[in-house]
């Protein structure tokens, strides 16, 4: 119960994996065991994805780079999903687009170039933002 997914997240990730050409990787500030546990709690297996965690590096930007590398993706093709100020800083530092997700609407409203969604309840809108973010890189 403490690790409830953002509404629609598991279904959205499964859709990306099974019905699009998008690669999916996990880059998280959690340690590997914590990330695996949180995903298990919501019915997802961390080993299903390329991933990087703070067990690999303590710096978010390095975690993102490693996750992209493990997914076989160029950093220039990455669109990062995040929910906090450190995600904004990391994406800006790296020059990659960010899609804000979660309950920090006020935080994301301060940044006009960031698409923001409270959850994944309207996956077609999130997917459109993802496509536009990739197109505008």
Secondary structure, DSSP 8 states (H G I E B T S, - for coil): -TT---TTHHHHHHHHHHHSS---EEE-SS-HHHHHHHHHHTT--GGGSEEE-TTT-SSHHHHHHHHHHHTT--GGG-EEEE-SHHHHHHHHHHT-EEEEESS-HHHHHT-TTSEEESSSTTHHHHHHHHHHHHHT-
